[in-house]
Amino acid sequence: MNRLELKKIQRAKRKLRVKAKIYGTPTRPRLTVYRSNKHLYIQVIDDTKGHTLASVSSLEKEFREMRNNVANAEKLGQVIGERAKKLNIKSVVFDRNGYLYHGIVKAVAEGARKAGLEF
C-alpha cells in the first residue's frame, strides 16, 4: 500500500469516528468543510431533513480568484457565518470531515467564529 492510499484510509477512519458523534438538527445544524487541492467547499446542513441550508465555495464568481490557502479560508468562513446569520442560525456543530483541525480547516472555523457563529 502506498502513502497516498494509506492517507485516504486514515482520513476515512477519522471521518467515521467524527461522524458517529455529531448530528445536525434544525436548531443546531452541522457546518461541514470539504477541501480539495484547488477548491474549498463549506456547507451548513440540517441532517434531520437532509437539506443544505447555506453554502459557500471557492467556485462562486466572487471567490473564483481565491487560492486554497489559510487567509482565503478564513474569508470563506466569515462568508458562511454571515449567510448562516441571515437564516437566524446562531450555533452550529463543526464537522471537520476527517481532516485534522489545522491550517485551512482551523481558519474556516476561526472565520465563522468571527462572523458570530458559536460552536
C-alpha positions as CSV (number, residue, x, y, z in Angstrom):
1,M,0.0,0.0,0.0
2,N,1.5,3.3,-1.0
3,R,1.5,6.5,1.0
4,L,-1.5,8.1,-0.7
5,E,-3.8,5.1,-0.2
6,L,-2.8,5.0,3.4
7,K,-3.6,8.7,3.8
8,K,-7.1,8.2,2.3
9,I,-7.8,5.2,4.5
10,Q,-6.7,7.1,7.6
11,R,-8.9,10.1,6.7
12,A,-11.9,7.8,6.1
13,K,-11.5,6.3,9.6
14,R,-11.3,9.7,11.2
15,K,-14.4,10.8,9.2
16,L,-16.4,7.8,10.5
17,R,-15.2,8.4,14.1
18,V,-16.2,12.1,14.0
19,K,-19.5,11.5,12.1
20,A,-20.7,9.0,14.7
21,K,-20.6,11.7,17.4
22,I,-22.1,14.7,15.6
23,Y,-25.5,15.3,14.1
24,G,-27.1,18.5,12.7
25,T,-30.5,19.5,14.0
26,P,-32.8,22.3,12.8
27,T,-31.8,24.4,15.8
28,R,-28.1,23.5,15.7
29,P,-27.1,22.4,12.1
30,R,-23.8,20.9,11.0
31,L,-21.1,23.1,9.5
32,T,-19.0,20.8,7.2
33,V,-15.8,21.5,5.4
34,Y,-14.5,19.8,2.3
35,R,-11.2,20.8,0.7
36,S,-9.7,19.6,-2.5
37,N,-6.4,20.5,-3.9
38,K,-7.8,23.5,-5.7
39,H,-11.1,24.5,-4.0
40,L,-12.8,24.7,-0.7
41,Y,-16.5,23.9,0.0
42,I,-18.4,24.8,3.2
43,Q,-22.0,23.9,3.9
44,V,-24.5,24.3,6.8
45,I,-26.6,21.1,6.8
46,D,-29.8,20.1,8.7
47,D,-29.4,16.3,9.0
48,T,-33.0,15.6,10.1
49,K,-34.3,16.7,6.7
50,G,-31.1,16.2,4.7
51,H,-31.1,19.8,3.5
52,T,-28.3,22.2,2.9
53,L,-29.3,25.4,4.5
54,A,-26.4,27.6,3.4
55,S,-23.2,27.0,1.4
56,V,-20.2,28.8,0.0
57,S,-17.3,27.6,-2.2
58,S,-14.3,29.0,-3.9
59,L,-16.0,28.2,-7.2
60,E,-18.5,31.0,-6.8
61,K,-17.9,34.0,-9.1
62,E,-16.8,36.5,-6.5
63,F,-14.4,33.9,-4.9
64,R,-13.1,32.3,-8.1
65,E,-9.8,34.2,-7.9
66,M,-9.0,32.9,-4.4
67,R,-6.3,30.3,-3.9
68,N,-6.8,27.4,-1.5
69,N,-4.8,28.9,1.5
70,V,-5.3,29.8,5.1
71,A,-6.1,33.5,4.5
72,N,-8.8,32.8,1.9
73,A,-10.2,30.0,4.0
74,E,-10.8,32.5,6.8
75,K,-12.6,34.8,4.4
76,L,-14.9,32.0,3.3
77,G,-15.5,31.1,6.9
78,Q,-16.7,34.6,7.5
79,V,-19.0,34.5,4.5
80,I,-20.6,31.2,5.6
81,G,-21.1,32.7,9.1
82,E,-22.8,35.8,7.6
83,R,-25.0,33.6,5.4
84,A,-26.0,31.5,8.4
85,K,-26.8,34.6,10.4
86,K,-29.2,35.7,7.7
87,L,-31.0,32.4,8.3
88,N,-31.1,33.1,12.1
89,I,-28.6,30.3,12.8
90,K,-26.5,31.2,15.8
91,S,-24.8,28.0,16.8
92,V,-23.6,25.0,14.7
93,V,-21.8,21.7,15.2
94,F,-18.5,21.8,13.4
95,D,-17.7,18.8,11.1
96,R,-14.1,18.8,10.1
97,N,-14.9,15.9,7.7
98,G,-11.9,13.8,8.8
99,Y,-9.4,16.5,8.2
100,L,-7.1,17.4,11.0
101,Y,-8.0,20.6,12.8
102,H,-5.1,22.5,11.5
103,G,-4.4,25.1,8.7
104,I,-7.2,25.6,6.3
105,V,-9.9,23.8,8.4
106,K,-8.9,25.8,11.5
107,A,-9.0,29.0,9.5
108,V,-12.6,28.3,8.3
109,A,-13.6,27.7,11.9
110,E,-12.0,30.9,13.1
111,G,-13.6,32.9,10.3
112,A,-17.0,31.5,11.1
113,R,-16.5,32.4,14.8
114,K,-15.5,36.0,13.8
115,A,-18.8,36.2,11.9
116,G,-20.7,35.3,15.1
117,L,-21.3,31.6,14.9
118,E,-21.0,29.6,18.1
119,F,-19.5,26.1,18.2
